Amino acid sequence: MEQLFSLRLASVSANLTEVENQIETLLEHGNISDAVYGNVIVALTEATLNAIKHGNKGDSSKNVLISASISDKEVEFIVEDEGLGFNHVNLPDPTDPANLEKVNGRGIFIISNLTDNLEFKKNGAKLIMSFSLNVNEGVVA
């Protein structure tokens, strides 16, 4: 896989702009459909925001590490925070009527529905998200 970018960002939500700017390198690189690009921008922004807000608890002295790689078949993103992780196995279902009005709890659900493969490492403090570049195999928004 060819590395597209690697970022180290302070845990400040304003840094999401830098992530969005870097995602545009995907368009410059080519080989990515609008549907995949849409899924990537939503999932990566959500994962970064979760890392800032929940993983690093908004502590601007802590960093979020983000890297992106691409091959002929897929694009992969790794988002890692400095937090302790979370229980990613037993997350409440945000589509359950009891959870519909809750403010939090939708991020991982959204990410898992937009990615073709989602892995949790370091007890959930590190996410590996893969998106197929073949639209017929990937999730279409």
Phi and psi restraints in degrees (value plus and minus 20) as a CYANA .aco file:
   2 GLU   PHI    -113.8   -73.8
   2 GLU   PSI     108.1   148.1
   3 GLN   PHI     -93.3   -53.3
   3 GLN   PSI     109.2   149.2
   4 LEU   PHI    -111.6   -71.6
   4 LEU   PSI     -66.4   -26.4
   5 PHE   PHI    -182.2  -142.2
   5 PHE   PSI     143.5   183.5
   6 SER   PHI    -163.6  -123.6
   6 SER   PSI     108.7   148.7
   7 LEU   PHI    -146.4  -106.4
   7 LEU   PSI     127.0   167.0
   8 ARG   PHI    -144.7  -104.7
   8 ARG   PSI      91.5   131.5
   9 LEU   PHI    -138.3   -98.3
   9 LEU   PSI     119.0   159.0
  10 ALA   PHI     -85.5   -45.5
  10 ALA   PSI     129.8   169.8
  11 SER   PHI     -96.5   -56.5
  11 SER   PSI      52.7    92.7
  12 VAL   PHI    -151.1  -111.1
  12 VAL   PSI     107.3   147.3
  13 SER   PHI     -80.6   -40.6
  13 SER   PSI     -44.1    -4.1
  14 ALA   PHI     -82.1   -42.1
  14 ALA   PSI     -40.9    -0.9
  15 ASN   PHI     -93.1   -53.1
  15 ASN   PSI     -26.6    13.4
  16 LEU   PHI     -80.5   -40.5
  16 LEU   PSI     -48.8    -8.8
  17 THR   PHI     -80.5   -40.5
  17 THR   PSI     -60.0   -20.0
  18 GLU   PHI     -84.2   -44.2
  18 GLU   PSI     -59.0   -19.0
  19 VAL   PHI     -83.2   -43.2
  19 VAL   PSI     -67.1   -27.1
  20 GLU   PHI     -80.9   -40.9
  20 GLU   PSI     -60.2   -20.2
  21 ASN   PHI     -83.0   -43.0
  21 ASN   PSI     -60.6   -20.6
  22 GLN   PHI     -88.9   -48.9
  22 GLN   PSI     -53.3   -13.3
  23 ILE   PHI     -82.0   -42.0
  23 ILE   PSI     -48.9    -8.9
  24 GLU   PHI     -82.2   -42.2
  24 GLU   PSI     -40.0     0.0
  25 THR   PHI     -81.8   -41.8
  25 THR   PSI     -44.6    -4.6
  26 LEU   PHI     -82.9   -42.9
  26 LEU   PSI     -62.7   -22.7
  27 LEU   PHI     -86.4   -46.4
  27 LEU   PSI     -59.5   -19.5
  28 GLU   PHI     -85.9   -45.9
  28 GLU   PSI     -54.2   -14.2
  29 HIS   PHI     -89.9   -49.9
  29 HIS   PSI     -49.2    -9.2
  30 GLY   PHI      66.0   106.0
  30 GLY   PSI    -195.2  -155.2
  31 ASN   PHI      42.8    82.8
  31 ASN   PSI       3.3    43.3
  32 ILE   PHI    -152.3  -112.3
  32 ILE   PSI     111.0   151.0
  33 SER   PHI    -100.2   -60.2
  33 SER   PSI     143.6   183.6
  34 ASP   PHI     -81.9   -41.9
  34 ASP   PSI     -57.1   -17.1
  35 ALA   PHI     -83.8   -43.8
  35 ALA   PSI     -65.9   -25.9
  36 VAL   PHI     -86.0   -46.0
  36 VAL   PSI     -63.4   -23.4
  37 TYR   PHI     -77.3   -37.3
  37 TYR   PSI     -64.6   -24.6
  38 GLY   PHI     -80.9   -40.9
  38 GLY   PSI     -63.9   -23.9
  39 ASN   PHI     -83.9   -43.9
  39 ASN   PSI     -61.3   -21.3
  40 VAL   PHI     -82.8   -42.8
  40 VAL   PSI     -68.8   -28.8
  41 ILE   PHI     -83.7   -43.7
  41 ILE   PSI     -59.4   -19.4
  42 VAL   PHI     -89.6   -49.6
  42 VAL   PSI     -68.8   -28.8
  43 ALA   PHI     -85.8   -45.8
  43 ALA   PSI     -64.0   -24.0
  44 LEU   PHI     -89.1   -49.1
  44 LEU   PSI     -59.0   -19.0
  45 THR   PHI     -83.6   -43.6
  45 THR   PSI     -63.5   -23.5
  46 GLU   PHI     -84.2   -44.2
  46 GLU   PSI     -64.3   -24.3
  47 ALA   PHI     -83.6   -43.6
  47 ALA   PSI     -59.7   -19.7
  48 THR   PHI     -87.2   -47.2
  48 THR   PSI     -63.9   -23.9
  49 LEU   PHI     -82.3   -42.3
  49 LEU   PSI     -61.6   -21.6
  50 ASN   PHI     -81.0   -41.0
  50 ASN   PSI     -61.7   -21.7
  51 ALA   PHI     -83.5   -43.5
  51 ALA   PSI     -61.3   -21.3
  52 ILE   PHI     -87.8   -47.8
  52 ILE   PSI     -72.1   -32.1
  53 LYS   PHI     -95.9   -55.9
  53 LYS   PSI     -68.7   -28.7
  54 HIS   PHI    -117.8   -77.8
  54 HIS   PSI     -65.4   -25.4
  55 GLY   PHI     -87.3   -47.3
  55 GLY   PSI     -73.5   -33.5
  56 ASN   PHI    -117.0   -77.0
  56 ASN   PSI     -15.0    25.0
  57 LYS   PHI      33.3    73.3
  57 LYS   PSI      12.0    52.0
  58 GLY   PHI      48.9    88.9
  58 GLY   PSI      -5.8    34.2
  59 ASP   PHI     -98.5   -58.5
  59 ASP   PSI      87.6   127.6
  60 SER   PHI     -86.8   -46.8
  60 SER   PSI     -30.8     9.2
  61 SER   PHI    -102.9   -62.9
  61 SER   PSI     -30.4     9.6
  62 LYS   PHI    -119.4   -79.4
  62 LYS   PSI     130.9   170.9
  63 ASN   PHI    -130.6   -90.6
  63 ASN   PSI     137.3   177.3
  64 VAL   PHI    -134.3   -94.3
  64 VAL   PSI     108.6   148.6
  65 LEU   PHI    -122.0   -82.0
  65 LEU   PSI     110.5   150.5
  66 ILE   PHI    -152.7  -112.7
  66 ILE   PSI     112.0   152.0
  67 SER   PHI    -156.0  -116.0
  67 SER   PSI     134.7   174.7
  68 ALA   PHI    -155.3  -115.3
  68 ALA   PSI     117.0   157.0
  69 SER   PHI    -155.0  -115.0
  69 SER   PSI     134.0   174.0
  70 ILE   PHI    -158.7  -118.7
  70 ILE   PSI     124.9   164.9
  71 SER   PHI    -148.4  -108.4
  71 SER   PSI    -193.1  -153.1
  72 ASP   PHI     -86.2   -46.2
  72 ASP   PSI     -46.3    -6.3
  73 LYS   PHI    -124.2   -84.2
  73 LYS   PSI     -46.4    -6.4
  74 GLU   PHI    -174.3  -134.3
  74 GLU   PSI     144.0   184.0
  75 VAL   PHI    -139.4   -99.4
  75 VAL   PSI     118.0   158.0
  76 GLU   PHI    -147.6  -107.6
  76 GLU   PSI     118.9   158.9
  77 PHE   PHI    -144.8  -104.8
  77 PHE   PSI     120.4   160.4
  78 ILE   PHI    -140.6  -100.6
  78 ILE   PSI     106.9   146.9
  79 VAL   PHI    -143.3  -103.3
  79 VAL   PSI     102.2   142.2
  80 GLU   PHI    -152.9  -112.9
  80 GLU   PSI     111.9   151.9
  81 ASP   PHI    -131.3   -91.3
  81 ASP   PSI     157.2   197.2
  82 GLU   PHI    -119.1   -79.1
  82 GLU   PSI      -6.3    33.7
  83 GLY   PHI    -101.9   -61.9
  83 GLY   PSI    -196.2  -156.2
  84 LEU   PHI    -106.6   -66.6
  84 LEU   PSI     -27.5    12.5
  85 GLY   PHI      75.2   115.2
  85 GLY   PSI    -188.7  -148.7
  86 PHE   PHI    -178.7  -138.7
  86 PHE   PSI     146.8   186.8
  87 ASN   PHI    -101.4   -61.4
  87 ASN   PSI      72.3   112.3
  88 HIS   PHI    -102.4   -62.4
  88 HIS   PSI     -26.3    13.7
  89 VAL   PHI    -102.6   -62.6
  89 VAL   PSI     -59.0   -19.0
  90 ASN   PHI    -133.9   -93.9
  90 ASN   PSI      31.1    71.1
  91 LEU   PHI     -96.8   -56.8
  91 LEU   PSI     122.5   162.5
  92 PRO   PHI     -85.8   -45.8
  92 PRO   PSI     125.0   165.0
  93 ASP   PHI     -97.4   -57.4
  93 ASP   PSI      94.8   134.8
  94 PRO   PHI     -90.0   -50.0
  94 PRO   PSI     -31.0     9.0
  95 THR   PHI    -110.0   -70.0
  95 THR   PSI     -27.0    13.0
  96 ASP   PHI     -87.0   -47.0
  96 ASP   PSI     112.9   152.9
  97 PRO   PHI     -72.1   -32.1
  97 PRO   PSI     -51.4   -11.4
  98 ALA   PHI     -88.9   -48.9
  98 ALA   PSI     -39.6     0.4
  99 ASN   PHI    -128.0   -88.0
  99 ASN   PSI     -20.9    19.1
 100 LEU   PHI     -81.1   -41.1
 100 LEU   PSI     -52.5   -12.5
 101 GLU   PHI    -116.5   -76.5
 101 GLU   PSI     -18.1    21.9
 102 LYS   PHI     -92.4   -52.4
 102 LYS   PSI     121.2   161.2
 103 VAL   PHI     -94.0   -54.0
 103 VAL   PSI     -57.4   -17.4
 104 ASN   PHI    -124.6   -84.6
 104 ASN   PSI     149.9   189.9
 105 GLY   PHI      85.5   125.5
 105 GLY   PSI     -10.7    29.3
 106 ARG   PHI    -127.2   -87.2
 106 ARG   PSI     -36.4     3.6
 107 GLY   PHI     -76.8   -36.8
 107 GLY   PSI     -74.2   -34.2
 108 ILE   PHI     -86.5   -46.5
 108 ILE   PSI     -55.4   -15.4
 109 PHE   PHI     -80.0   -40.0
 109 PHE   PSI     -66.5   -26.5
 110 ILE   PHI     -82.6   -42.6
 110 ILE   PSI     -69.4   -29.4
 111 ILE   PHI     -78.4   -38.4
 111 ILE   PSI     -66.3   -26.3
 112 SER   PHI     -85.9   -45.9
 112 SER   PSI     -47.1    -7.1
 113 ASN   PHI    -104.2   -64.2
 113 ASN   PSI     -35.6     4.4
 114 LEU   PHI    -119.6   -79.6
 114 LEU   PSI     -41.3    -1.3
 115 THR   PHI    -111.9   -71.9
 115 THR   PSI     137.5   177.5
 116 ASP   PHI    -108.9   -68.9
 116 ASP   PSI     -43.5    -3.5
 117 ASN   PHI    -171.8  -131.8
 117 ASN   PSI     112.3   152.3
 118 LEU   PHI    -151.9  -111.9
 118 LEU   PSI     103.7   143.7
 119 GLU   PHI    -140.6  -100.6
 119 GLU   PSI     122.9   162.9
 120 PHE   PHI    -129.8   -89.8
 120 PHE   PSI     107.1   147.1
 121 LYS   PHI    -144.1  -104.1
 121 LYS   PSI     146.0   186.0
 122 LYS   PHI      30.4    70.4
 122 LYS   PSI      27.3    67.3
 123 ASN   PHI      38.3    78.3
 123 ASN   PSI       9.3    49.3
 124 GLY   PHI      74.6   114.6
 124 GLY   PSI     -22.4    17.6
 125 ALA   PHI     -98.5   -58.5
 125 ALA   PSI     -28.3    11.7
 126 LYS   PHI    -153.8  -113.8
 126 LYS   PSI     103.1   143.1
 127 LEU   PHI    -130.8   -90.8
 127 LEU   PSI     117.3   157.3
 128 ILE   PHI    -138.4   -98.4
 128 ILE   PSI      96.0   136.0
 129 MET   PHI    -135.8   -95.8
 129 MET   PSI     109.3   149.3
 130 SER   PHI    -140.9  -100.9
 130 SER   PSI     122.6   162.6
 131 PHE   PHI    -148.6  -108.6
 131 PHE   PSI     106.1   146.1
 132 SER   PHI     -90.0   -50.0
 132 SER   PSI     118.9   158.9
 133 LEU   PHI    -107.1   -67.1
 133 LEU   PSI     -29.1    10.9
 134 ASN   PHI    -109.5   -69.5
 134 ASN   PSI      87.9   127.9
 135 VAL   PHI     -76.0   -36.0
 135 VAL   PSI     -52.8   -12.8
 136 ASN   PHI     -86.8   -46.8
 136 ASN   PSI     -45.0    -5.0
 137 GLU   PHI    -116.7   -76.7
 137 GLU   PSI     -43.2    -3.2
 138 GLY   PHI    -109.3   -69.3
 138 GLY   PSI     155.3   195.3
 139 VAL   PHI     -99.0   -59.0
 139 VAL   PSI     112.6   152.6
 140 VAL   PHI    -129.2   -89.2
 140 VAL   PSI     108.6   148.6
